[in-house]
Amino acid sequence: MTSTSAKRAALAARVRARDLTIAPGVYDMMSARIADRMGFTALYMTGYGVSASHLGLPDAGLATYTDMVSRAGAIAQASAAPLIADADTGYGGLLNVRHSVRGYEAAGVAAIQIEDQEFPKKCGHTPTRRVIPLADMERKIRVAVEARTDPDFLIVARTDARTGLGLDEAIRRGRAFAAAGADVVFVESPESEDEFARVGQEIDAPLLANMVESGRSPVISEARLRELGFSIAIYPASGFTAASAALDAIYRHLRDTGSSLGTEVPLYPISDMHTLMGFQDVWAFDQRWADEEAR
Protein backbone atom coordinates (compact mmCIF):
# COMPACT_ATOMS: atom_id res chain seq x y z
CA MET A 1 0.00 0.00 0.00
CA THR A 2 1.32 3.45 -0.93
CA SER A 3 2.29 5.55 2.09
CA THR A 4 0.11 8.47 3.17
CA SER A 5 2.88 10.98 2.51
CA ALA A 6 3.42 9.60 -1.00
CA LYS A 7 -0.30 9.74 -1.78
CA ARG A 8 -0.50 13.34 -0.58
CA ALA A 9 2.58 14.34 -2.54
CA ALA A 10 1.20 12.77 -5.73
CA LEU A 11 -2.12 14.59 -5.48
CA ALA A 12 -0.48 17.87 -4.47
CA ALA A 13 1.86 17.70 -7.46
CA ARG A 14 -1.03 17.17 -9.87
CA VAL A 15 -3.03 20.00 -8.34
CA ARG A 16 -0.11 22.44 -8.35
CA ALA A 17 0.58 21.55 -11.99
CA ARG A 18 -3.17 22.09 -12.65
CA ASP A 19 -3.41 18.68 -14.25
CA LEU A 20 -7.06 17.62 -14.09
CA THR A 21 -7.82 14.89 -11.55
CA ILE A 22 -11.10 12.95 -11.82
CA ALA A 23 -12.33 11.80 -8.40
CA PRO A 24 -15.38 9.54 -8.04
CA GLY A 25 -17.54 9.87 -4.97
CA VAL A 26 -17.20 7.09 -2.38
CA TYR A 27 -19.28 6.77 0.75
CA ASP A 28 -18.59 3.36 2.34
CA MET A 29 -15.95 0.67 2.16
CA MET A 30 -17.54 -1.27 -0.70
CA SER A 31 -17.75 1.81 -2.93
CA ALA A 32 -14.21 2.78 -1.92
CA ARG A 33 -12.77 -0.65 -2.69
CA ILE A 34 -14.49 -0.83 -6.08
CA ALA A 35 -13.46 2.69 -7.09
CA ASP A 36 -9.90 2.17 -5.87
CA ARG A 37 -9.52 -0.89 -8.12
CA MET A 38 -10.18 1.32 -11.16
CA GLY A 39 -6.91 3.22 -10.89
CA PHE A 40 -8.28 6.71 -10.25
CA THR A 41 -5.70 9.32 -9.22
CA ALA A 42 -7.93 10.39 -6.29
CA LEU A 43 -11.16 9.47 -4.53
CA TYR A 44 -13.69 11.86 -2.99
CA MET A 45 -15.53 11.05 0.24
CA THR A 46 -18.96 12.61 -0.15
CA GLY A 47 -20.73 14.03 2.87
CA TYR A 48 -24.11 13.45 1.26
CA GLY A 49 -23.26 9.79 0.67
CA VAL A 50 -21.92 9.25 4.20
CA SER A 51 -24.95 10.96 5.77
CA ALA A 52 -27.29 8.84 3.66
CA SER A 53 -25.53 5.48 3.95
CA HIS A 54 -24.38 5.70 7.57
CA LEU A 55 -27.24 7.64 9.19
CA GLY A 56 -30.08 7.46 6.66
CA LEU A 57 -30.39 11.24 7.03
CA PRO A 58 -30.14 14.22 4.66
CA ASP A 59 -26.90 16.11 4.15
CA ALA A 60 -27.97 18.96 6.42
CA GLY A 61 -25.23 19.17 9.04
CA LEU A 62 -26.47 16.10 10.91
CA ALA A 63 -23.36 13.98 10.40
CA THR A 64 -20.85 14.92 13.08
CA TYR A 65 -17.09 15.34 12.93
CA THR A 66 -16.77 11.94 14.61
CA ASP A 67 -19.06 10.30 12.02
CA MET A 68 -17.08 11.75 9.16
CA VAL A 69 -13.47 11.46 10.33
CA SER A 70 -13.89 7.81 11.32
CA ARG A 71 -15.15 6.93 7.85
CA ALA A 72 -12.53 9.10 6.17
CA GLY A 73 -9.81 7.27 8.08
CA ALA A 74 -11.13 3.83 7.17
CA ILE A 75 -11.38 4.74 3.48
CA ALA A 76 -8.01 6.50 3.37
CA GLN A 77 -6.16 3.64 5.03
CA ALA A 78 -7.68 1.01 2.73
CA SER A 79 -7.20 2.90 -0.55
CA ALA A 80 -4.17 3.20 -2.80
CA ALA A 81 -5.51 6.48 -4.21
CA PRO A 82 -5.31 9.71 -2.19
CA LEU A 83 -8.59 10.73 -0.55
CA ILE A 84 -10.22 14.15 -0.74
CA ALA A 85 -12.69 14.34 2.15
CA ASP A 86 -15.68 16.56 2.81
CA ALA A 87 -15.52 18.31 6.19
CA ASP A 88 -18.58 20.54 5.82
CA THR A 89 -17.99 23.86 7.64
CA GLY A 90 -15.18 22.51 9.80
CA TYR A 91 -17.86 21.56 12.34
CA GLY A 92 -18.05 24.90 14.11
CA GLY A 93 -15.77 27.83 14.87
CA LEU A 94 -12.06 28.36 14.47
CA LEU A 95 -11.08 25.92 17.21
CA ASN A 96 -13.28 23.27 15.57
CA VAL A 97 -11.60 23.92 12.22
CA ARG A 98 -8.17 23.40 13.76
CA HIS A 99 -9.35 20.20 15.42
CA SER A 100 -10.91 18.95 12.16
CA VAL A 101 -7.79 19.61 10.09
CA ARG A 102 -5.59 17.84 12.61
CA GLY A 103 -7.99 14.92 12.83
CA TYR A 104 -8.41 14.45 9.09
CA GLU A 105 -4.67 14.74 8.55
CA ALA A 106 -3.97 12.15 11.26
CA ALA A 107 -6.59 9.88 9.66
CA GLY A 108 -4.55 9.72 6.45
CA VAL A 109 -6.66 11.99 4.25
CA ALA A 110 -4.88 13.86 1.43
CA ALA A 111 -7.15 16.92 1.17
CA ILE A 112 -9.89 18.43 3.34
CA GLN A 113 -12.82 20.44 1.97
CA ILE A 114 -14.22 23.26 4.13
CA GLU A 115 -17.09 25.53 3.06
CA ASP A 116 -18.42 28.99 3.90
CA GLN A 117 -21.98 28.02 4.74
CA GLU A 118 -23.61 28.92 8.02
CA PHE A 119 -23.73 26.03 10.48
CA PRO A 120 -25.56 23.68 10.14
CA LYS A 121 -24.76 23.40 6.45
CA LYS A 122 -26.92 21.98 3.67
CA CYS A 123 -26.19 20.05 0.49
CA GLY A 124 -24.79 22.38 -2.16
CA HIS A 125 -27.45 21.41 -4.67
CA THR A 126 -30.40 22.33 -2.45
CA PRO A 127 -32.02 25.77 -1.94
CA THR A 128 -31.94 28.25 0.99
CA ARG A 129 -28.23 27.95 1.75
CA ARG A 130 -26.70 30.89 3.61
CA VAL A 131 -23.03 31.84 3.84
CA ILE A 132 -20.99 33.38 6.63
CA PRO A 133 -19.20 36.75 6.20
CA LEU A 134 -16.17 36.54 3.93
CA ALA A 135 -13.80 37.67 6.70
CA ASP A 136 -14.94 34.76 8.87
CA MET A 137 -14.20 32.25 6.11
CA GLU A 138 -10.81 33.82 5.44
CA ARG A 139 -9.94 33.25 9.11
CA LYS A 140 -11.08 29.62 8.83
CA ILE A 141 -8.75 29.12 5.88
CA ARG A 142 -5.79 30.70 7.68
CA VAL A 143 -6.45 28.51 10.73
CA ALA A 144 -6.67 25.41 8.51
CA VAL A 145 -3.38 26.19 6.78
CA GLU A 146 -1.67 26.85 10.11
CA ALA A 147 -3.07 23.66 11.68
CA ARG A 148 -1.69 21.18 9.14
CA THR A 149 1.72 19.64 9.63
CA ASP A 150 2.21 18.31 6.08
CA PRO A 151 2.34 21.05 3.41
CA ASP A 152 1.05 18.48 0.90
CA PHE A 153 -2.17 18.08 2.92
CA LEU A 154 -4.38 20.27 0.74
CA ILE A 155 -6.98 22.77 1.94
CA VAL A 156 -9.96 22.96 -0.42
CA ALA A 157 -12.07 26.07 0.26
CA ARG A 158 -15.62 26.03 -1.03
CA THR A 159 -18.06 28.90 -1.43
CA ASP A 160 -21.82 28.40 -1.65
CA ALA A 161 -22.44 32.09 -2.46
CA ARG A 162 -23.48 31.53 -6.09
CA THR A 163 -27.04 30.40 -5.38
CA GLY A 164 -28.03 33.13 -2.94
CA LEU A 165 -25.69 36.03 -3.73
CA GLY A 166 -24.76 35.53 -7.38
CA LEU A 167 -21.73 34.53 -9.39
CA ASP A 168 -19.86 37.82 -8.95
CA GLU A 169 -19.85 37.36 -5.17
CA ALA A 170 -18.84 33.71 -5.52
CA ILE A 171 -15.88 34.68 -7.70
CA ARG A 172 -14.92 37.49 -5.30
CA ARG A 173 -14.89 34.98 -2.47
CA GLY A 174 -12.93 32.44 -4.50
CA ARG A 175 -10.19 34.98 -5.14
CA ALA A 176 -10.10 35.88 -1.45
CA PHE A 177 -9.90 32.19 -0.48
CA ALA A 178 -6.83 31.75 -2.67
CA ALA A 179 -5.24 34.87 -1.18
CA ALA A 180 -5.92 33.51 2.33
CA GLY A 181 -3.90 30.38 1.53
CA ALA A 182 -6.36 27.81 0.18
CA ASP A 183 -4.66 25.29 -2.11
CA VAL A 184 -7.84 24.68 -4.15
CA VAL A 185 -10.87 26.92 -4.71
CA PHE A 186 -14.30 25.32 -5.11
CA VAL A 187 -17.15 27.50 -6.39
CA GLU A 188 -20.25 25.43 -5.76
CA SER A 189 -23.18 25.28 -8.19
CA PRO A 190 -22.35 27.42 -11.24
CA GLU A 191 -25.52 27.23 -13.32
CA SER A 192 -24.14 27.04 -16.87
CA GLU A 193 -21.01 26.16 -18.80
CA ASP A 194 -20.45 29.89 -19.31
CA GLU A 195 -20.41 30.35 -15.54
CA PHE A 196 -17.81 27.61 -15.18
CA ALA A 197 -15.79 29.44 -17.86
CA ARG A 198 -15.95 32.69 -15.86
CA VAL A 199 -14.75 30.88 -12.74
CA GLY A 200 -11.83 29.47 -14.71
CA GLN A 201 -10.97 32.84 -16.24
CA GLU A 202 -11.34 35.02 -13.17
CA ILE A 203 -9.86 32.95 -10.31
CA ASP A 204 -6.12 32.29 -10.61
CA ALA A 205 -5.85 29.17 -8.48
CA PRO A 206 -6.32 25.41 -8.79
CA LEU A 207 -10.08 24.94 -9.16
CA LEU A 208 -12.52 22.17 -8.31
CA ALA A 209 -15.67 21.42 -10.33
CA ASN A 210 -18.55 19.53 -8.74
CA MET A 211 -20.31 17.32 -11.28
CA VAL A 212 -23.68 16.28 -9.82
CA GLU A 213 -25.92 14.54 -12.32
CA SER A 214 -29.36 16.28 -12.40
CA GLY A 215 -28.08 18.90 -9.94
CA ARG A 216 -27.91 22.69 -10.27
CA SER A 217 -24.83 22.60 -12.52
CA PRO A 218 -24.41 21.02 -15.94
CA VAL A 219 -22.13 18.00 -16.22
CA ILE A 220 -19.20 19.02 -18.42
CA SER A 221 -16.84 16.73 -20.30
CA GLU A 222 -13.33 16.07 -19.08
CA ALA A 223 -11.83 17.72 -22.16
CA ARG A 224 -13.87 20.89 -21.65
CA LEU A 225 -13.03 21.08 -17.94
CA ARG A 226 -9.35 20.94 -18.90
CA GLU A 227 -9.90 23.78 -21.37
CA LEU A 228 -11.63 25.82 -18.68
CA GLY A 229 -8.68 25.40 -16.31
CA PHE A 230 -10.04 23.08 -13.63
CA SER A 231 -7.67 20.93 -11.60
CA ILE A 232 -10.14 18.55 -9.89
CA ALA A 233 -13.54 17.25 -10.97
CA ILE A 234 -15.52 15.34 -8.35
CA TYR A 235 -18.49 13.10 -9.12
CA PRO A 236 -19.91 12.73 -5.60
CA ALA A 237 -23.32 11.32 -6.43
CA SER A 238 -22.58 8.97 -9.34
CA GLY A 239 -21.85 5.98 -7.13
CA PHE A 240 -24.63 6.22 -4.59
CA THR A 241 -27.31 7.17 -7.13
CA ALA A 242 -26.32 4.23 -9.34
CA ALA A 243 -26.27 1.89 -6.35
CA SER A 244 -29.65 3.19 -5.16
CA ALA A 245 -31.19 2.64 -8.58
CA ALA A 246 -29.85 -0.93 -8.69
CA LEU A 247 -31.10 -1.67 -5.17
CA ASP A 248 -34.53 -0.24 -5.97
CA ALA A 249 -34.75 -2.41 -9.09
CA ILE A 250 -33.63 -5.68 -7.52
CA TYR A 251 -35.78 -5.26 -4.40
CA ARG A 252 -38.83 -4.50 -6.57
CA HIS A 253 -38.13 -7.62 -8.60
CA LEU A 254 -37.88 -9.72 -5.43
CA ARG A 255 -41.10 -8.25 -4.07
CA ASP A 256 -43.01 -8.71 -7.31
CA THR A 257 -41.76 -12.19 -8.29
CA GLY A 258 -40.60 -13.73 -5.02
CA SER A 259 -37.21 -14.56 -6.52
CA SER A 260 -34.09 -13.01 -8.01
CA LEU A 261 -34.51 -15.25 -11.08
CA GLY A 262 -35.05 -13.27 -14.25
CA THR A 263 -33.78 -9.94 -12.96
CA GLU A 264 -32.14 -7.61 -15.45
CA VAL A 265 -30.14 -5.90 -12.71
CA PRO A 266 -26.41 -6.71 -13.02
CA LEU A 267 -25.35 -8.69 -9.95
CA TYR A 268 -21.77 -8.86 -8.70
CA PRO A 269 -20.82 -12.57 -8.54
CA ILE A 270 -20.31 -13.66 -4.95
CA SER A 271 -16.84 -14.90 -5.90
CA ASP A 272 -15.95 -11.36 -6.97
CA MET A 273 -17.34 -10.05 -3.67
CA HIS A 274 -15.08 -12.48 -1.83
CA THR A 275 -12.10 -11.09 -3.74
CA LEU A 276 -13.18 -7.50 -3.22
CA MET A 277 -13.47 -7.96 0.54
CA GLY A 278 -10.18 -9.83 0.88
CA PHE A 279 -11.32 -13.33 1.76
CA GLN A 280 -8.21 -14.80 0.11
CA ASP A 281 -6.15 -13.48 3.01
CA VAL A 282 -8.57 -15.04 5.51
CA TRP A 283 -8.43 -18.40 3.77
CA ALA A 284 -4.64 -18.31 3.53
CA PHE A 285 -4.41 -17.47 7.23
CA ASP A 286 -6.76 -20.27 8.19
CA GLN A 287 -4.87 -22.76 6.02
CA ARG A 288 -1.51 -21.76 7.46
CA TRP A 289 -2.60 -22.36 11.02
CA ALA A 290 -4.47 -25.55 10.10
CA ASP A 291 -1.23 -26.84 8.58
CA GLU A 292 0.69 -25.73 11.67
CA GLU A 293 -1.72 -27.66 13.90
CA ALA A 294 -1.49 -30.75 11.69
CA ARG A 295 2.30 -30.73 12.01
Number of C-alpha atoms within 10 A of each C-alpha: 9 11 12 23 15 14 24 24 19 17 25 20 12 16 22 13 11 17 16 22 21 19 23 24 26 30 25 19 17 14 16 24 17 15 20 21 12 9 11 15 19 26 29 27 29 27 24 24 23 24 21 16 14 15 13 10 15 17 22 17 20 14 22 12 19 12 14 22 23 14 19 30 19 16 30 26 19 14 22 21 30 31 29 28 28 23 26 28 25 24 22 16 15 18 14 17 22 21 20 26 29 15 19 26 23 14 19 24 28 29 27 25 23 27 26 25 22 16 18 16 20 22 16 24 17 13 11 9 18 18 19 15 12 17 13 13 26 21 16 27 28 18 20 28 21 13 17 21 12 13 13 19 26 26 24 27 30 27 27 30 27 20 21 14 12 12 22 15 16 24 22 16 27 28 18 18 29 21 15 19 19 26 24 26 31 27 25 24 26 24 15 13 16 11 15 23 17 15 27 23 12 13 20 14 24 24 27 26 25 25 22 18 14 10 15 19 20 17 17 15 11 14 9 12 21 17 12 18 22 27 24 25 22 22 20 24 22 15 17 21 13 11 13 10 11 16 13 12 15 18 15 14 18 14 11 10 12 10 12 16 9 9 15 11 14 8 10 8 8 9 9 10 13 11 11 14 14 11 13 12 11 11 10 11 12 12 12 12 11 11 10 9 8 7 6
